[in-house]
């Protein structure tokens, strides 16, 4: 006996040591190590919880309350998996529907990990259905048999129907619920889709006269992809849909009920898997979506003379609606009259050709002075209003006498003084 115990201790120690080593490698970035580490941890949790469930079922059988055995074991598996692998399921909608009793719960079936989500959604006084072959598995099968699992013989239709009839009677008599995967097998799907539903669950609901409560689990291929050796930690969202009543349905309505439930679940599965929360679980290369760039406040502000560097909506921001391009403004009373055109931006103005010189300027004015005046207008007028127009420039630019002009006036003044002294100044002034 001691020899067998020593061997068992060594096997457990080796298993735990290997699992810990793989977890260490996964923290260094190895995807394969992460897969095998969490896989080994999951099997260890399953074995431990099966032993726990087996012992619990025996105890609860003795006290006459064994119907909560599967609920207790599912909760134990939930927490052991959460802290050992980092994977957990989270109900984000419809949790109140889990209180429906009795009923038939139907859920989509993706991988072996679906056993874990039972730990989140499984209510008290509920049992699962399972294929009959699991009944002979040590500890797991024993626990399932002692806790009231409905075993279905898939190879014998007569026996399967008899098992459903017996389950329907028990549901009515003891007000227990049943959880069934209507797809019948795991889909291992990489996207949000469902296999064809089998009608057994819906026949059972109609026979028992209880509602059907659909449970939809987001596609989690991004967290667990067995064929790609991927097993990552994360949260998988779950929604529970409202109950579908069956009290007025006949056996002939089972097919329509099956189709209606599948269509409803598929629609919600797609919606859930495409949501940002669902993408974290379903997309292996998921990256958080970047928020859209907000429209700058300056681009949305109405154009007014007091708004610095304001531009026309049609050229400054392509994000504005067409109605914004019709914005007009009224000049203030203290400012000089200006053009109200909103079709030219400040940036385009600074690159446009220099405006024509106003005709009021003398032809003897130096070109350098005119250019200086234009630059002054650009700084003081264009940047203030965002509007440029030849008329504005003509109203604003005033001639500035050049150095040559001043010298000519001085020479003329000196000549007038000299001519006055000679008596000719009056004649010249009169002629002018």
LINGI-V231061 format. One record per pair of residues at least 6 apart in sequence whose C-alpha atoms are under 6 Angstrom apart, sorted by the first residue. I is the first residue (numbers start at 1). J is the second residue. D is the distance in Angstrom with one decimal. If there is no record, write none. Layout:
[[I	J	D] [I	J	D]]
//
This chain:
[[19	37	5.2] [22	33	5.1] [22	37	5.0] [23	37	5.4] [25	33	5.9] [26	33	5.0] [26	34	4.6] [32	229	5.9] [35	229	5.7] [35	230	5.1] [35	231	4.4] [38	85	5.4] [49	77	5.9] [50	139	5.6] [50	140	5.0] [51	139	5.7] [53	73	5.3] [53	143	5.6] [54	143	4.2] [57	66	6.0] [57	69	5.7] [57	146	5.9] [57	147	5.8] [60	66	4.6] [66	147	6.0] [67	125	5.2] [68	124	5.4] [68	125	5.4] [69	147	5.7] [71	122	6.0] [71	124	5.5] [74	119	4.1] [75	119	4.8] [78	116	6.0] [78	119	4.9] [82	88	5.5] [86	233	4.5] [87	233	4.8] [87	234	5.0] [88	235	5.1] [89	117	5.7] [89	235	5.6] [89	236	4.7] [89	237	5.9] [90	236	6.0] [90	237	5.0] [90	238	5.7] [91	237	5.9] [91	238	4.6] [91	239	5.6] [92	238	6.0] [92	239	5.8] [93	239	4.8] [94	239	6.0] [94	240	4.6] [94	241	6.0] [102	175	5.1] [102	176	5.2] [102	177	4.7] [103	177	4.9] [103	210	5.0] [103	211	5.1] [103	212	5.9] [104	177	5.8] [104	178	5.0] [104	179	5.9] [104	212	4.9] [105	179	4.6] [105	212	5.9] [105	213	4.8] [105	214	5.8] [106	180	5.1] [106	181	5.6] [106	214	4.9] [106	215	5.9] [107	181	5.3] [107	214	6.0] [107	215	4.7] [107	216	5.9] [109	186	5.1] [110	186	4.8] [110	187	4.9] [110	188	5.0] [111	186	5.4] [111	188	5.7] [125	176	5.2] [126	176	5.5] [126	177	4.5] [126	178	5.5] [127	149	5.6] [127	178	5.0] [128	149	5.4] [128	178	5.6] [128	179	4.7] [129	149	5.8] [129	150	4.6] [129	151	5.7] [129	180	5.8] [130	151	5.0] [131	151	5.5] [131	152	5.0] [132	151	4.9] [132	152	5.3] [132	153	5.3] [134	141	5.5] [135	141	4.1] [152	160	5.3] [153	160	5.4] [168	208	4.8] [182	197	5.1] [182	198	5.3] [183	195	5.7] [183	196	5.9] [183	197	4.6] [190	221	5.4] [192	219	5.6] [192	270	5.4] [202	254	5.6] [203	254	5.7] [206	246	5.6] [209	246	5.8] [209	247	4.8] [211	243	5.7] [211	244	5.2] [211	245	4.4] [211	246	5.4] [212	243	5.4] [212	244	5.0] [213	243	4.5] [214	241	5.4] [215	240	4.6] [216	238	5.8] [216	239	5.4] [217	238	4.6] [218	237	5.8] [218	269	6.0] [218	272	6.0] [218	273	5.3] [219	273	5.9] [219	282	5.1] [220	281	4.6] [220	282	4.3] [221	282	4.9] [222	281	5.1] [222	282	4.3] [222	283	4.5] [222	284	3.8] [223	231	5.5] [223	232	4.9] [223	281	5.6] [224	230	5.4] [224	231	4.5] [236	281	5.8] [272	278	5.6] [273	279	5.9] [280	286	5.8] [304	329	5.7] [305	385	4.7] [308	384	5.0] [309	383	5.3] [309	386	5.7] [310	386	5.2] [311	345	4.7] [311	386	5.4] [312	342	5.0] [312	343	5.8] [312	345	5.5] [313	325	5.3] [314	325	5.5] [346	386	5.0] [358	394	5.6] [361	399	5.7] [382	388	5.7] [416	425	5.9] [419	425	4.9]]
//
